Amino acid sequence: MAIPGNMLSSTTESIDPNTSGWTSKLNCTISLGSGGRNGDGVLTVKSVAAGEMQARTVSSYPVTEGTTYHVFADASGAVPERIGIRWLTWAGAEISVTWSLTTSAASGSWHRVSVAGVAPTWAVRCQVLLSSTPAAANVNHFWENVYLGLPLRTTGNLLSFNAETSEVDASGWAAEVNATVSRQAPPVTWSATAYSVGGHVLAITATAAGNASAVSIERPIVTPGTEYLAYAYLSPPTMAATTWLELRFYDTNGNQVGASRGTLAAAGTGYQRQRASAVAPANAATCGVAAGIDGASAGQVLRLEQASVIVAPAVHAGTVIPYSSMSFEQDAGGWTITSGAATAARSTPWGAYGFDGSYVLTVTSATATASTLRSPRFPLTPGVGLNWRSEIYSQVTAGGWTAVRGIRWYDAAGTSLGLTSVPVAAVPASGWWILVNDWVAPPTATQAAIEWTLTATSTNSTLRFDVASLWPALPLQSVDVDDTAASIMLTLRELPIGYLITVYRTGQDGSQTLVRGPSGLLDKATITSDLMVIEDYEAPLGVPVAYRVEIVPAAGGGIMIRTTETVTIAPGDINEAWLKDPGQPQRNCKVLVEKAPDWSRPIEQATYRVKGRRNAVVLSGLRGGLEGDLSIWTRTDDERARLHWLLDSGNTLLWQAVPGMGVTDMYIIVGAVTEGRIGGPAQEPWRTWKLPLTEADMPVSVGVGGTAGRTGQDLLVEFATGYDLLAAYATGEDLLFDRRRG
C-alpha cells in the first residue's frame, strides 16, 4: 500500500519489484532481498569494507527552501543506523545533510528510523540517505517502507508536528519539575502503516529522586464546553513506575484552570497509548499536555511519542455521553455501584481488555447477589424529541450474570422521574456483545443515567463494559434536496464502523449509478464514522431518484440494504444549464444557453484504393464520442468570474440541462474557450462564450472536496504568521486545496 503523499515512487518506497530507485553512495553494494512488510521486497545494503556505508535514492526530488520535510524508513540490521535528507543546489551540489540520531542499539526486528528538517537556503532538490557503520566487510543491512515528503500528522491534532513526534528537535517540550528533556532514538517496532509515529522519542529524565514532569510548549486554542482528548505513547522506566499523561486548560492570562490526568496501568516497559479527556471549562482559552513520573528515582527516563490533542470523538453521532464516561481510559468514568456487593473500577493492566482504547469498566461480585450499576447523569439534547437509543458493549469473563437494563430520567431540578427498563435477561456469556435498547423519555426529562440491576449467578463473577452511548433515535437515512445548488444531501446514521459501503443512485427505470464520496465513487468504501453525509451534485435535474445503500462486513458475509424515499431536484429555467466539477463542487455554476451544440462523432479510418476494384477497402476504428461547440451567455461580472474559475482547473466537467431539451447529462472536457462581447457600451456585462466540448467518461477516482480532515486549526499549528502562508501558497485556491509552492 503506497504511503500517502510520498514523493518517492512506489518502487523506490517498497523496493518492489526491484532496487531501481536506489544506488550505492559509499562503501556498499545493493541488492533485492525479501521479507518486507510493505510488499515482499527489501533493500539489502552490504558493506564492502569496515566503516560507514551509505545508499541513496537515484533521483533527487524538488523542495522549497524554508519548508519542513520528513523522511522515514523501516530498518533491520546487526548494527545501529541513521537516515538523512541530503539537500542539493540546482546544479546538484550538496549543501548539507540533515541526519537523524543514530539508533541507540541494533535490532534485527523491523523498526522505524526517521528525521525531519527545514530545507536550507539555496536548496532546490534533495535525496534520501541510508547509513550504517558495520565493523567488517560483507555485513548486510535491510531497509524498506521509505517515505519522503511533508510531515504526516495525526488528523485533527492541535499540536504541531514537532510537538507530536519530536522529529526536528525536542523544542516542542520543556522540563517542568525535576527533569531534563531530550531526544532519543531507540529501535521501536511500529506497524508498517503507522505513518504518524517517528524514529525519535521524547525522553523525560528525572534529575533527582521525586516527581518529574515535562509540558508541551505550545498552547493551542480551545472552545469552552467542547470535550478534548489527549493521548500519547508512554514507555515507563519500570512496570512499577507511576507514569501519567495530563490534559491541561489555561485562561487568557496563561493561568491553569483545569486538568485531567490518565495514569498508565503499565503492562510492561514498551510503548503503551495512554489517554486523558475533559470538557474545556467556561474560562478556558488554550490547552496543553504534560507527562511525568511520580516517585521517580534519579536518572529514570519516561519516553513519549505521538502526543496529540484532538476534539474527543463520538462513537455515535449525537451521543450525550462524554468520552471520559464512554471509554473508561482514565478511571471508571463516574460509573458507580449504588447498591449491592459488586465493585466497579477501570480494568488493569493496560491492554488486557478493551474494545475502544486499552481499558474497560470491570464489575466484579464476590457473591451471587444483585447490585445496581449507574452512570453519571447526562444532559439530554434539547429539541430532538423523546426517542432515545442506548448502546453498550459487554463481555462476561467469569461466572454469569442476568441484568435488568434501564434508563433513569431526571428533570431540570435533578429530581428522579423514574426508571424505564426492559425485563430481566441473561447477559450473553461469550465474547463481546453490543446491547442496544430504545427508550421513550418523559416529556419533562432533561437528564438521564444508564442504570442496570446486575445479578451474579455465581460467586466471583466478572463483567466488562466498554463504549457506552446514548443518542437521539433519528431516521437511519434521510434525503434533502437543495434546488439552489442542484444537489441532494443523503444522510446515513448508525453505520457500522469498519464495514464496507456502496451507494447507488437509482432511477425510475431501475438504472443504478454509483454516488461520489470523499475519495471517489462509493464502491465498497471503508466506513470510518457511524454518520455519513453525502452531497450528490451529480443527481439529474427534474428526474425522480432514490438511493440504495449496501453494507457488508470487510471480511465478507451477509449484505445489509437500505433504501430511501424518492426525491426530485427542481429542473429550473429551460434556458439555463449547469456546468459542474464533480470533484470540486465549489466551482459549479449555472449559465444561460445561447445554442446547443451541433454534434459530430469523429472516427479514425484508413482508406485503401485497390487497383481494378470499384469500392475502396476501409479500415475503421471505434467511433468516438460526441464533439461540438456549446454557446452560452454570462449576464454579470460575477457569473463571468465563476465560469473562469470553473474552467481554470481543466478538470472533467458535468453538463446538465433541463429534461426535454434533447440533451442528456454528459461528462465533458472543454477545449480552447472563446469569450466575446455582445456589442453595446463597454460597461455591458453580458458576454458570449463558445465552449468546445468533447464527451468524456465519468471520473472514477475523483473525490468530493479538498483535503480531508484539513481545518483552520491545521494552519494555526503549521504557520506562525500570514507571511508564512503567502510563502507557501500562491493563491487562495491553493490554500483551500493545500497545493503548496514547489
N, C-alpha and C positions, 0 to 999 in steps of 0.2 A: 504494500500500500504506500503510495507516494506521500511524502511529508508535505503538508500544506505550505505553500509559499516558498518552497525550496528553489533557489536559483540554480542548483545543480540539476543535471539531467537525471532521469530515473536510473540509467545505467551507472552513472557516477555515484549516485546516492546508495544504491543497493548492491552494487558490484554484480549485477545480473544483466545480461548473460556473460559479461567479460569485464576485463580491467581497463578498457579503452579510455576511461576518464581519468586514469592515474598514470604517473610516471615516477621513476626514481629521481630524487634530488641529491641525496648524499648517502654513500656507503651502504647501498642496499640493492636488491633485486625484488621485483614484484611478480606475483602470480595469482591465479584464481584458486581460492580454497572453497570449502563447503562447510555447512553447519551454521549458517546465519539465521537470523530471525526475521529480518526484512528481506525475504527471499533467501534462497539457499546459499548464494554466493557470498564470499568474504574476500577482502583484500589481504593477501599474505605478503608481508614485508619481511625479507630475510637479510640479515646483516652480512656484508662482505668481509668485514674485519671487526675487531673490538672497537667500541666507541659509538657515538651518536649516529643513528641512521634516520633519514627523512624521506618521506614520499610527499608528492604534491599533486594537485589537480593539473591535468594537461592544459585545460583552458583557464583563462582569467575572466573575472566577472565584473560588470560595471558597478561602481559605488559612487556615492555622493559625499564629499567631504563634510564632516560635522555630523553625519548620521551614524547611529549605533547599529552595528551588525553583530550577528550571533552565529557561532559555529558550534556544532556538537557532533560526536560520533560515539558509537559503542565499540569498546576495545576489549581484547583478551590477550594476555601475554605473561611471560615469565619475568618481566621487569616492569617498573613503573613507566608511564608515558605522559605525554602532553600533546596539546593540539594548538594550532596557531592560525592567525589571519595574516597573510603576507600582503602588505599594501604596496601598490605599484603606481608609477607615474604613467602618463600617456605613452611614453616610449618603452614601458616595460621594465624600467629600473626599480629596484627595491628601495622603498623609503624606510620602512621599519616592519617589525613583526610584533603583533600582539599575541603573547603566549599565555596559555593557561598555567596555573600552578602544576607542577609535576605531581601525579597521584602519590599519596603517602605510602602506598605499598603496591606490590604486584598482585594481580589477580587473574586466575585462569577462567573466571566466570565473566560473562559479558557485563560491562559496567560503563557508566556514562563519563565521557571526558568532554569538557566544553569550556568556552570562554566567549566574552563579548567585549567589543571595543569600538571606539569612535574613529571613523575614518579620518586620518590626519590631513593637514593642508597639503594640497597637490595630489592627493590620492584620487585616481581615476578608476583603477581596477584592483582586484585582489585575487588571491589564491588561498586554498586551504592547505595547511601543512600538518603532517602527522609525524610525530617524533617519539623515539625511544632510544635508550642507550644500553645495549647489551655488552657484556664483558668478553664476548668471544664472537667468532665468525659463525655463520650458519644458524643463528638464533632467529626463530620466527616470531612475528607479532601480527595479530589479526585485528582487522577493522571492518566495520560495516555501518549501515544506517547513518550516513553522513549528511549533515544539513549546513547550508549557508544561506542566510537571509536576514530579514528583520526579526527582532525578538518575538518568539511565540509566547504570548502571555495567557494567563488564566482569564477567560472571558468574564467581563464584569468586575475584575479586580480593581479596587480603588487605589491600591498601592502601585507604585511604578515597577517596571521590570527589574531594576537592580535591587529594590527593597524586597521583591518577591523571591529572587533566587541568587542574589549576590554574584552575578557573573562578571560584572565590571570590576567591582571592589566591594568593600564592606561599609561604604559610606552611608548606606540606607539605614544603618542601625547605630545606636550609641549605648555605651555602658551606662547603667542606671545605678546599681548598687553592687559594690564589692565584686566588680567584674572587669574583664577586658573583652574586646570584641575583635575578631579577626576572621579571615577566610581559611578554609582547609579544603583539600581535595581527596577525600577518602574514596576508595573504589566501591561504589554503591551500585547494586544491580537494580535497575528500574525496568519497567516494561518497555519494549521497543517502541511503543506508541505513546509513551509518557513524554510528550514533546515539551511541556512547560516546566519540567524539572531539569536541573543542570548538573554539571560535574563539581561545582563548588558548593560548599555548605557554609553557613554562618556558625562560627564557634564562639560560644559564650563561656569564658573560663573564669572560675571563681578565684579571686585574688587571695583570699584567706578563708578560714572556716567561717560558716554562717550563710545567710541567704544571699543569693547572687541573681542579678537580673539585667536584662537589656531591653531597650524600647525602640521602636521604629522612629526615625527622624520625621517622616512625613506625617502630615495631619490632613487627610482628605476630608472634604466637606460631606456632612451627613444631613439628613432631613429628620427633624424631630417627629417621633411617632412611627418611624419606619424601623422594622427589625433588621439587624445586620448579623452576619455570620463571619467569624474569623476562624481560619484554620491554618495549620502548618504541620509539616512532618517534624517530629521531635525524636532525637536519639539520645536517651538518657545515659549518663556515665555508668550506672549500675541499675539492675532491676529494682533495687530497694530505694533508689533516689526518688525524691518527691519533685517532679518537674511539672510545669504548667504553662498554659497559654492564656493570655488575658486580652479581652477586647475592652478598650477604654474610650470614654467620651469626654470632650472638652468644650468649655463655653468659648465665647468670642474673645475672652481675655487669656485663653490658654489654661484656665483652671480645670482640673479634672472634676467632672460632675457625675461620673458613673463608671462602673467597671463590672465585667462578668468574667469569671475565671473557670476554665476547664482544666482539671488536674488529670494527668495521664496515669491510668492504671496499667503500668508497663507490663508487657508480656515478654520483654527481653530488652536488649540494648540496640536493636535495629531501629529503623525509621518507621514511626507509627503516627498516623494523622490524628491530631487532637483538635477538637473544635470548641468554640465558645460563642454564644449568641446572646443578644439582648436588643430590646427596643430602645432607640435613641431617646433620652429624656427631653422634656419640653425645652430646656435651655441649652441643649447640645448644639454645637456648631461644626465640630470636627471630630475625628476619631483617630485612634492609633492602636498598635498591637504591642504587647510586651510578652516576654518569655523569661523563665527563670527556674532556679533550683532552690528549694528550701532545705536548710541544714546541710549545705554543701561542705565537702572537705576542700582544703586548699588545693588548687590545681585541677579539680574536677571540671569536665567540659560537657556542656549541653550543646548539641549540634541541631541546627534548624534549617529547613529547606521548604521552599514554595509557600511562603507566608502570603496569605490572601485575606482581603476583607471584601465581601460581596453582600448585596441585598439578600437576606435569607430566603431560600427557595421555598415555595409552597408545593407540597406533593400533589395537592388538588387545588385547582383554581378556585378562589373564594373561600378557602378554609379559614375558620376563625381561630384555630389552634396555632399558637406561635411555634416556631421551630424548637425552642427550648423545651416545650412540653410535648412535642411531637416525636422527637428523635432520641431523647434521653442521653445526649452526648456529654453533658456536664454532670448531671445528677438525675434524680427521679422526676425532675421537671414539675414539681409541685403536686404530683400524684401521691395520695396517702391512703392508708388503711384507716377508715373512720370507725370501724368496729370489728371485733374478732381477733383471732390469734395470729393471722398471717402477717408477714412483713413485706415491704416493697422498697426496693433500692436499685440503683444502677448496677448492671452486671459487671463482673470483673473476671479475668483481666481483659485488656484491650483485645478486640478481635475474636474473643471466644464465641460471642453471639452477635448477631446484627443483621438487619435487612437494609436499613439506611444507616450508614455510618458503621461504627465499631462497638457500640454498646446497645443494650436493650433495658427495658424495665423488667426486673425479676421479682415475681411474687412467690413466696415460699410459705408453706404452712406445715408446722411440725405435727399438727393434729388434724384428724379428719372432721373438721368443723367448718362453719360458714364464716366468711369475712366480707366486708364491704370495701371495695376499691373505688375511690372517687378522684376525678381530675380536678384541677383548679376551675374556677368559673371563667367562662369565655364570653365576651360581649358579642351578641348576635348582630349581624349586619342589618342595619335598618333598611326597610323598604324593599326587601327581597321576597316577602311572603312568609308563610308559616311552614312550608315544607322543607325539611332538612334531611340530610343523609350523613350517617356516621360510618367510619371505616377504621378498623384497627387490625394489625397483623398479630397473630398469636401462635405460640408453639409450646406444647406440653413436653417438658424434658424429664419429668419424674412424676410417678404416680398418675393421678387422674383428677379431672375437675368437671363440675357442672356449673352453669352460670345463668343468672337472670340478667340480661343486658338491658340497660335503660339510659335515659337522659333525665336529669333533674333540672327543672326550669326555675328561673328566678325573675322577679320583677325589678324595676329600676331601684327600688329601695333595698334590694338584696333579700327580700322575703321569698322563701321557697313556695313555688306554685304546685309542687308535687312532682312525682316521678312517673314518667311514661316508660313502660317496659314491655318486653316480649316474654312468653312463657319460658320456664326453665328448660335448658337443653344441655347436653354434654358438649364440652369443648373438644373439637377434633384433636385426636391424640397423636398424630404423626406428621412431622414436617411443619412448615409454615402455612397457615391458613389466613385468608383475608375474610374477615367477618364484617358484613355490611348490613345496616338496618336503616329504614326510613321512618321519620318521625314527623308528627304534626305538633307545632309549638302552640301553647295557649296564646290568645291574642295579646295579652299584656306582657308576655315574656320578653325580656331584654338581655338575659344572660342564660347560659346553660353549662352544665357539667356532665361529663360522661360518668355514669355510676353503674358498676357491676357488683352483684352479690355472688361471690365465688364460694363454692363448697368443695373442699378437697375430699376425694373419695377414698384416700388412703393417707397414712402418715407420711410426712416429709415429701409432700407433693410440690412440684415446682412448675410455674407457668411463666412464660416470657411474652412481653408485648413490645411492639415497635410500630412506628409510622401511624400515629393516631390522627384522624382528620374528621372535621365536621364542617359541612358546607351546604349552601342552599341547593336544593334539588331542582335544578333547571333542566329544560329540554336537552336531550343528548345531542341534537343537531338542530340548527335553525339557519334560514336563508333570508337575507335582506338585500333589496335592490336599491342601488344608488343611480337614479336616472341621470343626474348631473355629470357623473363620471362614466356613465355607461358601463357599470360593473355590478357584480353580485358578490356579497360577502357571505361566505359559508363558515359557520361556527360549529366546531365539533368539541364536545366536552366528554370528560371521563374516559379518555383514551388510555389504553394500557401501554405504559412506557416500555420501550424495548421491542415492541411488536412492529410489524411492517404494515404500511398503509398504502392503498391505491385508491385514487379518487377519480371518478369519471363524471363528465357532464353528459347527460342523456337527453336526446331529443324525442319528440313525439313519435318519430318513425323508428325508434329503437336504437338509433345510432349512439355510439359511445365514444367520447373524446377525452383523453387524459387531461387533467387540470394541472396548471403550473403551480409549483411551490417555490420556496426559497432557494433550492438547489437544482431546479429543473422540474421536469414532469414528475408528478407524484405517482410513481410506479414502483411499488414495494420500497418506499422510503421508510427509514427508521423513525419511529415515534420517540421524540425526546421530551415531550411535555404532555400532560393529560388534557391540555387545552390547545386547540389549533384553530387559528383564524386565517382563512384563505380568501384573498381578494382576487376574484376571477375577472380580469379585464378583457378576456378573450371570448366571453359569452356572446352569442349573437344578439343583434338588435331585433326587437319585436317578435321573437320566436320563443314559445314556452319551453323551458328546460327544467330538469330536476338534476339531482346529484345522487350518485351511487358510491358508497364508501365500502371498501373491502379491507378487513383487518385480519392478519394471520400472525401466528407466533413466528419469531425469527427462526426457530428450529424446525418449523413445519408443524402442521396439524390442521384442525378444523378452521374454517373461514367464518368470520363474523361479518354480516352485511347490514349496513344502514342505508336508508333511502330518505330523501327529503321531499317536501311538497314542491309543486311546480310553480315557477315564477317567471316573469317576463320583464325584460328591460324595455321601457318605452322607446319606440322607434325614433321619435323626434321628427324634425322637418325633413321632408323627402328631398329637399335640395341640398342637404348637408350630409357629410360623411365624416367618419372618424379615421384618423391615422394614429396608430398606437404602436408603442415599443413594448413588446412582450416582457422584456427583462427589466425595463426602467419606465414603469407607467407614469412616473412624474412628468415625462416628456409628452404624454398623449395630448392631442389637440383635435378640435373639430374644425372643419373647413367647409367653405361653400363651393359646390361643384359647378364649374362652367360647362364642361363637356367630358363625358365618359370616354375612355379610350376606344379607338378602332383597333381591334386586336389582330396581331399576327402571331403565327406559330412557326418559328424557323426550324429548318431541318438540314442536316449535313448530307449531301448527296454527291456521288461521283457518276458522271455520265460517260459511257464508252460507246463510240460510233463504230460499229463493226462493218467492215467493207462487205458490200453485197447484201446487207440486211437493211430493211426499211426502218425498223424500230431500234432505238438505242437500248443498250443494257444499262440500267440504272441501279446502283447500289446505294441504299438509304440507311442512315442511322435512325435512332429513335427520335420522333418528332418532339421538339421542345415545348415548354410551357408557354403561357401567354406573354406577349410583349406588346406594349402600347404606351401612348402618352396620355396622362391624366391632366386635364386643365382645370385649375381651381382659382378661386379668389381668396385673398385675405382682406378683411374690411377695416382693420385697425392696426396701429403700430404694435400693440400687444400680441395680436394674432400673428403678425409677421415675425416678431421676435420668437414666439413659441414654435412656429414652424421651422425657423432656422435652428433652434435648439434641438428639435426632434430630428432634423436631417443631419445635424453635425456628426453624430456618432457613426453613421454609415451602417447601423445595425439593420437586421431584417425586421421589417415592419408588418403590421396587420392593417389592411384596408377593409373597413366595414361600411356598407351602405344600407339604407333602409330597404327591407324586403319589398319586392315588386318592381325594383328598378333595373332588373335584368343583370344584376351583378351579385355573385356570391362572395362571402368573406374570403379574403385571399391574403396569403403571406407574400410580401413583395420585397425586392431590392430596388432602391431608387437610384438612377444614374445621374448624369450631369444635369443640374437643375437650372432652369431659366426663370428669372424674376423680372417682370416688366411692369411699366406704368400703364394706366388705362387712359391717360390724357387728362385735361383739365389743369388747374393750378398746381404748382409744385407742392403745396400743402396737402394735396389729396392723398389720404392714407391708403386707399384701395390699391392692391397690386394683383396682377395676373401672373400665374405660375404655370409652367409646363414641367410635369414630373414624369420622366421616362421610367416606366415600371417594367420589371421582369419578375414573373411568378417564381416563388421560392418555396422550399419545403418548410414545414413547421419546425422552429428551433426546438431541439430536444433537451439539451443540457443547460440552457439558459435559465437561471433562477430569477425570481422577482425581487427587486430591491437592490440596495447597495451592499455594504459589508455586514454580514450577520453579526449581531451582538455588539456592534460599534455604537457608542454613545458619546455625548459631550464630555462625560467623565473621563473617557479614554484620552481625549485631547488634553484635559487638565493634567493628567499624570504623565503624558508623553512630552508636552511642550510647556516650557516655562513662560514664554511671552508670545504675543501676537507676531512679533518679528520672526520667531522660530517657525510659526505656521507659514508665514509668507515665504520663508526659505525652503520649506518642504513641499508646498503646493503652488502650482502655477495659477489655478483658478478655484473659485468656489465649488465648481462641479468636481474638480479633482479631490477637494477636501471631502465632499459628500460621499464619493465612491472610493476614498483612500487610495488615490493614484498619485504617488509621490514623484517628485522630480528625479530623473535618473533611473 
